[in-house]
């Protein structure tokens, strides 16, 4: 396992453990977990952060199938962001990417993103504690 993959695995586990709302038990065969790694143009980071916060808040508020979305920045590289997303099913994920608020986010932020890597995952164990 490479050092970067190890960091991604540790980050994903930490993000799941830090969930602010208890995630209802899901069948692991239907739950979709996605990780995205984005590098944002540093000059547009404030605008990007504003747009992504709005999109994340809308997704959680409006879409029952969006169970959790986390966004973190690397400590020494604030324009290097990681997203950890949990959806109830593939249908919920497909509904999310077809939603008006997600399409708006993509249109606004596409020129701000220098690179994007999407990582498909298979949930092993998803645990959370309500705060």
N, C-alpha and C positions, 0 to 999 in steps of 0.2 A: 504494500500500500504506500503510495507516495505521500510525502509530507502534506501537500495541498489537499489530497483526498482525505487524509486523516483529519485535517482542520475542518473540512466541510462536514465530515461525519460528526465530529465533536460539536460543531456549531449547530447542526440540525438537532442533535439530541438536547442541547441546552435550550434551543428555541422551543422545542416541544414541552420541555419541563417547565418553562417560564410562562406557559399559557395563563392568561388572566381569567379565562372562563373555562369551566370544566367542559371538555368535549365529551359528548354522549358516546357511549360505546358504539363503534361502527364495525361492520364486518370488514376485515382487512382486505377481502377480495373486492370490495366496492370503493373503499376510501382511496382517494387520489392525493398524493403528496408530490408537490413540485418544488424544486429549488431553482432559483434564477440568480445568476451572477451578472451584474451590470456595472459598467464603468461609465460615469456621467462626465460630460464636459465640465471641468471645474468652474468655468465662468457662468455656467447655467445651473449650478447645483441648487441654489435657492429656489429658482423657478421649478426645477424638477421636483424637489422635495415638496413644494406646495401642491403640485399637480398629483403626485403619487399619494400623498396623505388624503386628499379629497377622494381619489379613486378607491383607496382602501376603506375609508369610512363608508362610502356609498355601498361598496361590495358587502361589507359586514351587515349594514343596516337593511339593505334591500334584497339580498339573496340568501334564502334559507340554506342553500346547499354550500355556501362558503362558510366553513367552520372556523377557520383562522387564517390570518395573513400577518406575517411578521416581516419587518424590514430593519436591517442593521447595517451600519457602515464600519469598515475597517478602521481601527483606532488611529493609525497613522496615515490613512488614505481615505478621507471622508467622502471622496467621490467614487469609491469602490464599494458598491452596495450588494447585499445578499438578501434574497427574499425566500421565505419558507411559507408555503401555502398548503392548506389542507381543505379538500373538498369532499363532500359526502359521497360523490360518485363521479364517473366520467361525464354523465349527463349534466351534473351540476357544474363541472369544469367547462363543458361546452357552452352552457347557458351563460357562464361568467364571461367568456371571451366574446360572446355575441351581444353582451349587454351594452346599452348606450353609453353608460359611464366608462366602461373599459375601452370602447372604441374612441371616445373623446380623449381619454388618457393617452392612447397610442398615437392619435393624430397630433396632440400637443407635444408629447415628449420624444417622438421619434428622432427629430433633429438634435436632441440633447444627448442622446445615448451614443457613446463612442464604441462600445462593444456589449454584446449580450450573449450569455450562454444559458440554455435551459437544460436542466438535468431531470430526466425521468427517474423515478424511484419506485421501490416496492416497500410499503410499510412493513416493518418488523414488529414494532411495539409503539403505540402512541399513548402516552400517559400524561395527565395534566391534573393540576390541583387548583381549585377555585381559591381566589385570594380574599 
